[in-house]
């Protein structure tokens, strides 16, 4: 459960970074 939550958090963070780069 914790691993899944962490993975989702990392994915969201990565998406935010991509949006900032654009």
N, CA, C and O atoms as a Tripos MOL2 file, in Angstrom:
@<TRIPOS>MOLECULE
protein
   88    87    22     0     0
PROTEIN
NO_CHARGES

@<TRIPOS>ATOM
      1 N           0.8490   -1.2080    0.0000 N.3       1 UNK1
      2 CA          0.0000    0.0000    0.0000 C.3       1 UNK1
      3 C           0.8840    1.2570    0.0000 C.2       1 UNK1
      4 O           0.6750    2.1840   -0.7820 O.2       1 UNK1
      5 N           1.8550    1.2580    0.8830 N.am      2 UNK2
      6 CA          2.7360    2.4260    0.9590 C.3       2 UNK2
      7 C           3.5130    2.6050   -0.3470 C.2       2 UNK2
      8 O           3.7070    3.7250   -0.8180 O.2       2 UNK2
      9 N           3.9480    1.4940   -0.9170 N.am      3 UNK3
     10 CA          4.7030    1.5540   -2.1700 C.3       3 UNK3
     11 C           3.8580    2.1670   -3.2860 C.2       3 UNK3
     12 O           4.3440    2.9840   -4.0680 O.2       3 UNK3
     13 N           2.6010    1.7690   -3.3480 N.am      4 UNK4
     14 CA          1.6940    2.2920   -4.3750 C.3       4 UNK4
     15 C           1.4980    3.7930   -4.1720 C.2       4 UNK4
     16 O           1.5170    4.5610   -5.1340 O.2       4 UNK4
     17 N           1.3130    4.2040   -2.9320 N.am      5 UNK5
     18 CA          1.1240    5.6210   -2.6300 C.3       5 UNK5
     19 C           2.3560    6.4270   -3.0320 C.2       5 UNK5
     20 O           2.2450    7.5030   -3.6200 O.2       5 UNK5
     21 N           3.5170    5.8970   -2.7100 N.am      6 UNK6
     22 CA          4.7620    6.5700   -3.0630 C.3       6 UNK6
     23 C           4.9000    6.6730   -4.5790 C.2       6 UNK6
     24 O           5.3200    7.7070   -5.0980 O.2       6 UNK6
     25 N           4.5510    5.6180   -5.2780 N.am      7 UNK7
     26 CA          4.6450    5.6060   -6.7350 C.3       7 UNK7
     27 C           3.7310    6.6710   -7.3410 C.2       7 UNK7
     28 O           4.1280    7.3840   -8.2630 O.2       7 UNK7
     29 N           2.5160    6.7770   -6.8250 N.am      8 UNK8
     30 CA          1.5630    7.7830   -7.3060 C.3       8 UNK8
     31 C           2.1050    9.1890   -7.0280 C.2       8 UNK8
     32 O           2.0020   10.0780   -7.8730 O.2       8 UNK8
     33 N           2.6750    9.3790   -5.8520 N.am      9 UNK9
     34 CA          3.2300   10.6800   -5.4940 C.3       9 UNK9
     35 C           4.3740   11.0610   -6.4330 C.2       9 UNK9
     36 O           4.4510   12.2000   -6.8930 O.2       9 UNK9
     37 N           5.2500   10.1170   -6.7140 N.am     10 UNK10
     38 CA          6.3680   10.3580   -7.6290 C.3      10 UNK10
     39 C           5.8370   10.6750   -9.0290 C.2      10 UNK10
     40 O           6.3500   11.5730   -9.6960 O.2      10 UNK10
     41 N           4.8220    9.9510   -9.4720 N.am     11 UNK11
     42 CA          4.2450   10.1770  -10.7920 C.3      11 UNK11
     43 C           3.6480   11.5810  -10.8740 C.2      11 UNK11
     44 O           3.8170   12.2750  -11.8770 O.2      11 UNK11
     45 N           2.9540   11.9960   -9.8210 N.am     12 UNK12
     46 CA          2.3730   13.3300   -9.7850 C.3      12 UNK12
     47 C           3.4710   14.3940   -9.8130 C.2      12 UNK12
     48 O           3.3610   15.3960  -10.5190 O.2      12 UNK12
     49 N           4.5250   14.1620   -9.0380 N.am     13 UNK13
     50 CA          5.6490   15.1000   -9.0010 C.3      13 UNK13
     51 C           6.2980   15.2120  -10.3780 C.2      13 UNK13
     52 O           6.6340   16.3090  -10.8250 O.2      13 UNK13
     53 N           6.4710   14.0800  -11.0460 N.am     14 UNK14
     54 CA          7.0610   14.0670  -12.3840 C.3      14 UNK14
     55 C           6.1850   14.8450  -13.3610 C.2      14 UNK14
     56 O           6.6940   15.5880  -14.2000 O.2      14 UNK14
     57 N           4.8830   14.6760  -13.2520 N.am     15 UNK15
     58 CA          3.9440   15.3970  -14.1090 C.3      15 UNK15
     59 C           4.0640   16.9050  -13.8780 C.2      15 UNK15
     60 O           4.0540   17.6830  -14.8330 O.2      15 UNK15
     61 N           4.1750   17.3150  -12.6200 N.am     16 UNK16
     62 CA          4.3370   18.7320  -12.2910 C.3      16 UNK16
     63 C           5.6200   19.2890  -12.9040 C.2      16 UNK16
     64 O           5.6300   20.4030  -13.4280 O.2      16 UNK16
     65 N           6.6920   18.5190  -12.8380 N.am     17 UNK17
     66 CA          7.9740   18.9440  -13.4130 C.3      17 UNK17
     67 C           7.8390   19.1140  -14.9270 C.2      17 UNK17
     68 O           8.3280   20.0930  -15.4910 O.2      17 UNK17
     69 N           7.1860   18.1750  -15.5720 N.am     18 UNK18
     70 CA          6.9890   18.2470  -17.0240 C.3      18 UNK18
     71 C           6.1850   19.4980  -17.3850 C.2      18 UNK18
     72 O           6.5130   20.1930  -18.3470 O.2      18 UNK18
     73 N           5.1410   19.7830  -16.6200 N.am     19 UNK19
     74 CA          4.3140   20.9710  -16.8640 C.3      19 UNK19
     75 C           5.1550   22.2410  -16.6810 C.2      19 UNK19
     76 O           5.0320   23.1840  -17.4620 O.2      19 UNK19
     77 N           5.9950   22.2630  -15.6690 N.am     20 UNK20
     78 CA          6.8510   23.4290  -15.4340 C.3      20 UNK20
     79 C           7.8330   23.6190  -16.5860 C.2      20 UNK20
     80 O           8.1030   24.7490  -16.9930 O.2      20 UNK20
     81 N           8.3620   22.5300  -17.1060 N.am     21 UNK21
     82 CA          9.3090   22.6250  -18.2220 C.3      21 UNK21
     83 C           8.6230   23.1680  -19.4720 C.2      21 UNK21
     84 O           9.2260   23.9280  -20.2300 O.2      21 UNK21
     85 N           7.3880   22.7880  -19.6870 N.am     22 UNK22
     86 CA          6.6470   23.3030  -20.8330 C.3      22 UNK22
     87 C           6.3330   24.7750  -20.6420 C.2      22 UNK22
     88 O           5.7100   25.3910  -21.5070 O.2      22 UNK22
@<TRIPOS>BOND
     1     1     2 1
     2     2     3 1
     3     3     4 2
     4     3     5 am
     5     5     6 1
     6     6     7 1
     7     7     8 2
     8     7     9 am
     9     9    10 1
    10    10    11 1
    11    11    12 2
    12    11    13 am
    13    13    14 1
    14    14    15 1
    15    15    16 2
    16    15    17 am
    17    17    18 1
    18    18    19 1
    19    19    20 2
    20    19    21 am
    21    21    22 1
    22    22    23 1
    23    23    24 2
    24    23    25 am
    25    25    26 1
    26    26    27 1
    27    27    28 2
    28    27    29 am
    29    29    30 1
    30    30    31 1
    31    31    32 2
    32    31    33 am
    33    33    34 1
    34    34    35 1
    35    35    36 2
    36    35    37 am
    37    37    38 1
    38    38    39 1
    39    39    40 2
    40    39    41 am
    41    41    42 1
    42    42    43 1
    43    43    44 2
    44    43    45 am
    45    45    46 1
    46    46    47 1
    47    47    48 2
    48    47    49 am
    49    49    50 1
    50    50    51 1
    51    51    52 2
    52    51    53 am
    53    53    54 1
    54    54    55 1
    55    55    56 2
    56    55    57 am
    57    57    58 1
    58    58    59 1
    59    59    60 2
    60    59    61 am
    61    61    62 1
    62    62    63 1
    63    63    64 2
    64    63    65 am
    65    65    66 1
    66    66    67 1
    67    67    68 2
    68    67    69 am
    69    69    70 1
    70    70    71 1
    71    71    72 2
    72    71    73 am
    73    73    74 1
    74    74    75 1
    75    75    76 2
    76    75    77 am
    77    77    78 1
    78    78    79 1
    79    79    80 2
    80    79    81 am
    81    81    82 1
    82    82    83 1
    83    83    84 2
    84    83    85 am
    85    85    86 1
    86    86    87 1
    87    87    88 2
@<TRIPOS>SUBSTRUCTURE
     1 UNK1         2 RESIDUE 1 A UNK
     2 UNK2         6 RESIDUE 1 A UNK
     3 UNK3        10 RESIDUE 1 A UNK
     4 UNK4        14 RESIDUE 1 A UNK
     5 UNK5        18 RESIDUE 1 A UNK
     6 UNK6        22 RESIDUE 1 A UNK
     7 UNK7        26 RESIDUE 1 A UNK
     8 UNK8        30 RESIDUE 1 A UNK
     9 UNK9        34 RESIDUE 1 A UNK
    10 UNK10       38 RESIDUE 1 A UNK
    11 UNK11       42 RESIDUE 1 A UNK
    12 UNK12       46 RESIDUE 1 A UNK
    13 UNK13       50 RESIDUE 1 A UNK
    14 UNK14       54 RESIDUE 1 A UNK
    15 UNK15       58 RESIDUE 1 A UNK
    16 UNK16       62 RESIDUE 1 A UNK
    17 UNK17       66 RESIDUE 1 A UNK
    18 UNK18       70 RESIDUE 1 A UNK
    19 UNK19       74 RESIDUE 1 A UNK
    20 UNK20       78 RESIDUE 1 A UNK
    21 UNK21       82 RESIDUE 1 A UNK
    22 UNK22       86 RESIDUE 1 A UNK
